[in-house]
Structures are given as structure tokens and as C-alpha cells.
Amino acid sequence: MKASTLRLALALSLLVNLGALGAVGYRILGTGAAPHEAGAADSFPGLARYLSLSAEQQRRWHEAETTFIGLLADGGDEILRRRNRLIDEVFAEAPDAARIEAERARIAQLQDERQRIVIEQLLREREILDAGQRERLAQLLRNQPTGVSGFEQLHRD
């Protein structure tokens, strides 16, 4: 395989991973109402009720969550802009491999930063929760569907 083909494959793979990460992040944190079972989105009571947070825990949770959601949104906007530039370059009349690689590398950096932000948030939340609540949240996160990304779905249909 040519290096440019491998780079394109890597870039597309990163886009798929970004889509999956974004979907999970949106469902878990963006809406505040992640389903605990596939297909049960309408019956999920929200994290505060699901975890039985006390008033003090809810206050601390909200404080931690406000900054976190803003950071994720800011990073998501830049990833979206760069993803669109990457797609434009891949499908340009004469794709520039250096530009494709630069966008891919920056997207990867941004995704790494988002993963760091998510892990830091989970550690903050861990400190707010008691042992039983931590286990419930961990199990909820484990049960989140990964599903097929939009890019993969386009190629399966």
C-alpha cells in the first residue's frame, strides 16, 4: 500500500473513533440523560437521580460538570472544523498529502486532549461519589453502546 493510502485510512479511522467518542460523550454527559440499557433512553431518570446524589453531591457535580461541558464543546468545534478541512483536502482535485497529514495529526492531538479531559472529569466525579455510586456509574459507562459510527454505517448500507 502507498503511504498516502495508509494516511488516508488512518485519517478515516480517526474520524470513526472521533464519531464514537463524540456519540458516547454526548449521550453520557452532553444530555445528562444517558440510557442505562440500549433502547431505554426515554426511561432513564438522569444521572443525579440514577446515582441517588444528595443535594451537596448534586451541587459539587454541577460545578464540575459546567466547566467540563464547555471544554468538550470547544474542542468539538475545532475537531469538526479540522475534520471538514481534512475531508475537503482528501477529495480535492489534487490532494496534498502534507495537508492531510497535518489535519490528521492535529485531530489526533485534539482527540487525545478530549480523552484527557474526560478522564480528569471522571476522576473529579469519582471523588464526589460514594463507593456504591461509583460502581453504578462505572457499570453505566461499561454498558454504553459503542455501535457503528456514521462513517462505517455509510459503507454498510
N, C-alpha and C positions, 0 to 999 in steps of 0.2 A: 504494500500500500504506500502511496505517496505521502510525504509529510503533511501536505496541505489537506489531504483527505482525512488523515488522522486528527489534525487540528479541528477540522470541521466536525468530525464525530465527537471529539472531546467537548467542543463548544455546545453541540446539541445535547450531549449527555448532561452537561452542567445546567442547561436550560430546563431539562427534565427534572433534575434534582431540585432546582430552584422552585419549579412549579409544585413539587411535592411538599417541600419545606413551607412554601407560602400557604398552601392549602391547609396544612396541619396547623401552622401558626394562626391563620385566620380563624379556623374552626375552634381552636382551643382558646386563644387569647383575644383575637380581634372582636369576636362577637360576645365573648363572655358566657357562651352557652354551648359548650362542646357536648355532643351526644356521648353517652357512656356506652352505647351499643350502636352498631350500624343501623341506620333507619329509624333511630329513636330521637332524632333532633327535636321534634316537637314536644316530646315529653321530658326533656332534660330541664331540671329546675334552675340551672345556673350554678356556677362554681361555689358561690358563697353558701347557698342552701345545700348543694350536694356534699360539700365538705363540712357542713354544720359550723360555720365560722361564728365565733362570738362577735359582739359589737366591736370590741377592741381589735380582734383579728381582722374584721372587715375594714376598719379604719386603716390599719397598717397595710393590708393587702391593696386597698385602693391607692394609697400613697405610692407604693412600689410599682403598681401597675400603670399609673398615669405616665410616668417618665418612660417606662419600658415600651408602651404602645407608641409613644411619639418617636422613640428611636427606631423602632421597627418600621414605622410608616416612612420616615425619612430615608432609611436605607432601601426600602422597597421601591420608592420613586426613582432613585438613582439606578437601581438594578433594572427597572423597567426601561428607562431611557437607554441604558447601555445595551440591553437585550435587543431593543429595536434597532440601534445602530449596528449591532452585530448581524442581525437578520438582513438589514439593508445592504451591508457590505458583502455578506455571503451571496446575495442574489443580485449584486451589482453587475453591470456589463463586463467589468474586468475586476473581479475580487482582488483585494490587496491582502495578501497573507499576513503581512505585518500588522495591519489594522485589525484584522480578525483576531490575531493572537493577542494584541493589546486589549481589545474589548473582553476577550475570554479571560485573560489574566485578571483584569480589574473586576469582572463579575465574580470570579473565584475569590478574590480578596474580600469583596463585599459580602459574599455568602459566608465566608469564614468569620467575618465580623458579626454578622447576624447570629451565627451559631454561638459565638462567644456571648453575645447579649442575651440570648435565650437561656444559656446555661447559668449566667450570672443571675438572671431573674428567677430561675428555678431554685437556685441556692438561697436567694432572699426569701422566696416563698416558703422554702423548707424551714427557715428559721421562725417563721410566723406560725407554722402548723405544729400540732402535737403529733405523736407517733402514729396514731390511727388515721389522722387526716393525711399525713404524708403518704401512708400506704394507699389510701383511697385515690389520692392524686396520681401517684405512680402507676397504679393499676389503670386509671382512666387514660393516662398517656400511652401506656402499653397497648390499650385496646383501640386507639385511634386508627381508623382505616388508612392505609397508605394509598391504595387504589392505583389506577392508571392515570398518569399525567395527561394533560391535554394534548401534548405533542405525540405521545405514544398512541392515544386514542385516535388521533387523526390518521395514523398509519395502520390502525387495526380495522377501521371502518371500510 
